[in-house]
Amino acid sequence: MKLFIQTYGCQINEYDSERIVETAAALGYERTDKVEDADLIVLNTCSVRDKAEQKVYSALGRLRELKERKRALIIGVGGCVAQQEKERLLERAPHVDFVFGTHNIRKLPELLAAVQRSGARHAATDFYRDPSYMESLAGRTLVEGPKAYVAIMQGCNKVCSFCVVPHVRGRELSRPSAAIVSEVEALVRRGVKEVMLLGQNVNSYGLTSPGEITFPELLERINRVAGLARIRFTTSHPQDLSPGLIEAFATLDKLCEHLHLPVQSGSDTVLQRMRRGYRLAEYRARVERLRDRCPGIALTSDIIVGFPGETEREFDQTLEMLYQVEYDDVYAFAYSARPQTVAAKLYADDVPEQVKRERLQQVLAVQNEISLRKNRAAIGSVEELLIEGAAKLKKDQVMGRTRKNKVVNLVGAQPPVGSIARVRIVGATANSLAGEWLDSDRDSLYA
């Protein structure tokens, strides 16, 4: 039997898709990249922005004809849209056989069995407070290449006014640290060099679990895993960037010098309406302490433009903030109201769409200028690169990432995928670097 899975959204959705593939494989399904060959189709969805949600409904519309031609085809929808819409999704898309929410991947076998047995359509969207739901039924994390995701927690307690995450992922819940470390050790035994620790707010790991260690302590334990080369994590909330976590960047040799720290806006009044819990001065003070303890750390961030009520002056403050902080990169989006959020209930979406688009382009232009300047400054430097695979645009080249999470496409001699190599940076664009492998002998590689 064949499984086709389409993933929308962030790294956490990608990780969940890996668990779906693992679970389906245990039931006899082999993954296929051809949707027309599938016996089971799963859309793993995102609802953080309206555009992502509409992509899901467009895809479901295209699948209706395939379902009519293949009556035995089973279609399931998981992830954040499934959690948000629940049974309504079954009503809106009658050709969908089952829906499963963000806490319910482990229910995939029984949902499939119900469809195969009687054609019964179900929506499994309960939230759980036992963290065992985050453990893989297959008991073996999917590994493809030298990198792997490891979920350490799920949910968020912040309830920022624009954010749907607490409604579709639930309250914060942490996996046991022993299970996390054990999973990392197992991944390393299977050749993984780098792990990305995942959670909606990893900084608050363990805080709602009595007796559990803190996030900096978890990082320290993972740092001791023999054979592991790199540790990354995402995502962080600025409120929880603790002195201990800042110190971890200065002392843990495997923790990469890159932090994604979403600021969302450079205006204190917008931040207040967003219910972010900090002022820009506090945010910048934490960044300064971080840069003091870990000079040269790469910072990335999220920006929302066109939040309800955003004035020209408030938007200009965001542009000023970009020049002041000088991120290595940002992910910028135009605001869209999301169901159940405080902002959708309290504020009119009053910034015209054309204004949102113009502001978004301004943010991207400013950041492009900053990213290009910072990347050009790296030309001539020697960087450590984890070789990940073929380059996106030139399949005869390989690419990798620096410890600062910069993409480097290699010209000339090509080190093997999975190796860690020293390269000299020889070129730069705003989005990536070009590099040359310094040595083609084995002494240039190390694990």
Salt bridges, closest charged atoms under 4 A:
ASP16 OD2 - ARG169 NH1 2.91
GLU30 OE1 - LYS2 NZ 3.54
ASP50 OD1 - ARG338 NH1 3.78
GLU53 OE1 - ARG338 NH2 2.29
GLU85 OE1 - ARG88 NE 3.35
ASP97 OD2 - LYS67 NZ 2.67
GLU135 OE2 - ARG175 NE 2.81
GLU183 OE1 - ARG175 NH1 2.75
GLU194 OE2 - LYS147 NZ 3.96
GLU194 OE1 - ARG230 NH1 3.63
GLU194 OE2 - ARG232 NE 3.04
GLU220 OE1 - ARG224 NH1 2.43
ASP240 OD2 - LYS158 NZ 3.13
GLU247 OE2 - ARG293 NH2 2.65
GLU257 OE1 - ARG403 NE 2.89
ASP268 OD2 - ARG279 NH2 3.18
ASP302 OD1 - HIS260 NE2 3.02
GLU310 OE1 - ARG359 NH1 2.79
GLU312 OE2 - ARG359 NH2 3.21
GLU314 OE1 - ARG273 NH2 3.26
GLU320 OE2 - ARG313 NH1 2.82
GLU326 OE2 - ARG373 NH2 2.72
ASP328 OD1 - LYS374 NZ 3.42
ASP328 OD2 - LYS406 NZ 2.78
ASP349 OD1 - LYS356 NZ 2.88
GLU353 OE2 - LYS356 NZ 3.12
GLU384 OE2 - ARG230 NH2 3.15
GLU388 OE2 - LYS147 NZ 3.03
GLU388 OE2 - ARG401 NE 3.29
ASP439 OD2 - ARG422 NH2 2.58
ASP443 OD1 - ARG442 NH1 3.77
